[in-house]
Structure formats: structure tokens, C-alpha cells
Amino acid sequence: MTTTWDDLLYPGNANDFFSRRTFAPFDPSSGAYDQNNALWLAELSRLVYRHDIEENDPPPHPTQTHILEQAGCTRRQYFGSNITGTQAILAEFGGATPFAVLAFRGTEQEPRDFVTDLTLGRLRQREGKIDVHEGFKAALDSVWREIESALKELRCPVFFTGHSLGAALATLAAARRTPTALYTYGSPRVGDADFTASLKDIADIIHRVVDSEDGVTSLPPEALGYRHIGTLHTLSAPPAHNSFATWLTGWRNPPKFLADHAPVNYVDRI
């Protein structure tokens, strides 16, 4: 299926959440990589882009809250900063084995997110000194107090997740409070080698999912001292159709290194 610019730039506008795939039961007892869990968390990382009443009045319908309820969970809390433009939701699933998911939103088409992405700061690269992306850290700081307070009230397994910028924020959150597992999708690099080393004790619960040639995962460059973290799980894209019609209309759709970053492709290819 062709990836559109809307799939990439406005994933929250979709109306096919939880309907593109069959979702097998989630296993909240496992911190190891689980394909069913990865699918659920990829879809939640896509759904968190959808606005609800806190951001749009009236919100788009069906609302994010309604979609979550249909999926069997409660939208426990929304977190948002008017300063940095950072957003996240905490969703709680009931049943015999309750669990919760903290999902961070990635980059939207608005200036504050671009400022966050581009505020790299400077990695000093001094041994023993942990350095992280300055913009990502400031974004998480702007919502962390409320998130930490909400997490303290939970008595169940909690999974952290996010796509793109949201993946970076989920990674920093895991460094502050250990989740049952962290699943990231299309994550940029977050910090230096010392930051990666600081999470070695929880490395087995950090799952970094990358779709084929997703270009965002190569940023910021290693040459600046940034390093990836977690076990890599690579997804495969379907073969390209190199017909004349595809070439003629190719400009209408994002190139592969961007198309592979679209949240919907993570859902479809797990």
C-alpha cells in the first residue's frame, strides 16, 4: 500500500486505528520482546498523535478516548506542556492482569516540536559524564512531574513507548523510572555512550524497532557522539514496484527513507 504524506505528517488524522490488523492478547508479564506487545504499542504510539478535548474543542471523532475504550482500556491521564509542546497519555488496561502504557507523542507540524528536535546541545564526551540531547531533555522535564506523580499511583506493570520524538522521550523516561519494558519506534539517537552505559542494567527490556530504511533513526549522527540504545528489531518493507506510473507519480508521496518512518508502516510491518 502506498504511503502518503498524510500518513507521515498527520498520523493522528487516521480513522483506522486497531482495524488494520488482528490484535492478539497483550502479555503484561513479559519484559522480553513480544511481537503481539510490539504491535499493540506501535498502534498506541500512532494513536497518541490524535488530539482529544484538551487540544481541540470539539475534538475529531471518533475521539482518542473513544478509540481507547473500544480497544479495552481507560485513558487515565493526558500530559501536555504549552511551553515545549510535549504530549503523552497514560492508558490503563483492566482484566485479569491489568497493565498500563505511557505513550509519548512524536513530532507534529508545529514550531515547538521542531525547536525540540533541533536543540541538540553539545555532547562534552568526557568519560563518566552522561550527556543527552538538550531539546529532548527539556521536553521531558516539562511534563515529568505530572507523569511521575501518576506513575506512583499505579500498582501494575507499566510499558513505555513512543514513535520518533516520542520514542526519544520514552527512552529518557525509562532512564528516570524503570518500566516493565520500553518499546521505541523510529527512534533518533538520544545520548552519548555514557548514557547508553548507564542503562546497561535494563538493556534487556529496551526494544528498538526500526522499519527498513527509516531515515530518522540515523539522527543525530554518530559523528557528534550520539549512540543508540536497546536491542534492535528491524522490520522489512515490501518490494518496491518500479513501474513507469510509479516513477511518474512518485513526487506525490514521500521518498522511502521518510515513508519508512510513517507510524502506520510500523503497525503494518510488525
N, C-alpha and C positions, 0 to 999 in steps of 0.2 A: 504494500500500500504506500502511496506517495506521501511523503512528509511535507506539510505546508508550513508557511511562515507563521500562521496562527498556532500550529502545534508547538512551534519552538518559542514564540514570543508571548503568546497568551494562552497557556495551558489551562488556566482556570476557567476559560470560556467553554470548555467542552461539556457535552451532556451525556457522555457515555461512561461515566465512572462506574466501576465494578460490573460492567456489562460486556467488556471486550474479551474477557477470559472467564474460565471457571475457577473459582477460588476455593481450594481445598482448605480444611480447617487449619488455623494457626496453632503452632506449638509454642506456648509461652514458657515451657520448661527448658527450652534449649537456647544456649548462647552460641552454639556452633552454627555454621552456615546451613540454612534450611531453605530449599527452593520455594516452598509454599510461603514461608515467612517473608522471603525476599520479595515475592510477588505482592503480598499484602502491603508491605512497607513502601514498595515502589508506587503503588496506587495512592497510598496516603500522602506520599511526597508530591504526587501530582495534584491531588485534591486540595492540599493546603494552599495552592495558588488561587483557589476560588474564594472570592470575597463573600462575606456574610454581613449581617446587620451592623457590625461595628465599623465597617468601611463603606458600605453603600446602603442608602435608605431611599427606596426599597432595594433589597439585595436581589441578585439574579436568582431565578427559580428554575429547577429546584434548588433550595439553599444548600450550602455546605452542611449545615446542621441536619437537614432532612436526609441528605445522601448518607451521612454517617449513621443516622438512625436506621435507615434501610439496610445498612451493612452490619447492623447489630451492635452499635456502640453509642456511647453518650459523648457529646462534645463538651468535655468538662470545663475547659477554660481556653480563652483566646488571650494571646500576649501580643502587644504591639507598642512600638515606640514612635511617637510623632517626630522625634529628633533624627533618628537614624533610618526610619522606615523599615525596621526589622519586625517580622511577624512569625508567630508559631502558634500551634494549637496542641492541647493535651486531650487526647481521646481515650476514653476508658471502655473496655470491653468486659461484659459480665459473663455469666455462665458458670459452669462448674469450676473452671480455672481462670479466674479474672486476670487481666493484664491491662497495661496502659501503653500508649505510644505518644511520645513527644516528637512532633514533626515540625521542622523549620522550613519556611518558605525560601525559595531561591530568588534570583534577580528578576525583578519586574522592569517594565519600561518606564522607569521614573528616576529622576536625577539622584535621589539619595542613595539608591542601590548602586548606581554607577560610581558614586563617590566612595562608597564602602569597598567596592571591588578594586578600585584603582589606588586606594590608600595603602600601599604596600608597607610603608615604613622602611626601616633599614635593619637587616639582619647583621648583627655585630660579629657573628661567627666566632665567638670566644668560647673555648671549651668550658662546659659546665654552666653556661649562661643560656637559658631557654628563651628563644625568640620566636614570635609568631607574627602573622600578618596583622598589621596595625588596624586596618579597617575592619577585618573580621572580629578582632578582639573588642573593638569599640561597639560594634553592632551587638555582640552577645552581652556585653556589660550593660547595655541599655535596657535589657529585658530580664537579666539574670535574677535579680532579687525576687521578682514575682514568680519566676519559674521555679527557683529553688524552694520557695515557700510552698508552692503547690506540690512539688515532688515529695516534700517531707510528710505530707498528709496521706500519701499512698502506702498501701500495705500489700502490694502485688508486684509481679515482675514489670519492669518498665523498659521499653525499647526506644532508642533514639534513632531518628532518621531525617533525611533531607536530600534534596536534589540541588546540585550546583552550589550557589552561595549557601543554601540551606544545609548542604552536606558539610561544608566547612564549619558552620555554626554548630551543627550536631557533634562534630569531632571535638571542637573546643569545649562543648558542654560535657562530653564524656571524660575530658581531662579534669573537669571540676567535680563531677559526680558520676561514679561508675554505673552504667546501665546494665541490664541483663545482656544486651547486645547492641551494637551500633552498626547500622546498615547505611552506607552512603552511595549515592548515585550521581555519576558525573562530577565527582568532587575535584576542585582545584587543590593544589598543594597548600597546606595551612601553616607549617612552621619549619624550623630547621632540624638538623639531625639530632640535636639535644632534646627538642620537643618530642620527636619520634621515640627516642630512647626512654624518655620519661614515662611513656605509656607501654613499655615492654611487658609489664605485668598483666596488662589486659589486652595484649595484642591478639590473643586467640578469639576474642569476641568482637573484633573490629573487622567488618567485611566491606571492602571497597569494590563496588560493582561499576564496571566501565563498559559502555556499549561501543564495540568495534573501534572506530576512529574518532571518537568524541574529542574534539579539539580542546575543550575547556580543561580536560584532565592534564594537559601539558603546561598549564599555567599555575602560578608564576613559574618561570623557568628554573631548572636546577642550577643553572649558572649563577643565580642570585643567592644560592644557599638553601633553597626550599626542597623539602623531601616529602614523599608520600608516606602514608601510614596505613597499616592493615593488610590483610590478605586480599590479593587481587582476584576478582572473579570477572572474566571477560565474556561479554555477550557477542554473538555473531549476527551480523546483518545479512539479510537475504541478498542473493546475487543481483548486481545492477543490470538493468535492461538497456543496452547500448543501441537503441534504435534511433533512426533519424528524427522521429517525432519527439523522443525523449530529449535529444540534443537541442532541438528547435525550441522546446518549451522549458528547458532546464532553468533558465533565468527566473522563472516564476516561483521556483521552490529553492529552499536553502541548499547549499552545497553539502556534500556528505559529512565533512568534519563538523558542521553545525547541525545537520539533520540528525546525526547520531547522538546529539546532546538533548534532543526533544524528550521530555518526560514520558510521552506516550510510547516512544520506542523502547524505553526501559521496561515498561509494562508488557509490551507485546513480545519482547525477545527473551525474557527470563524463562 
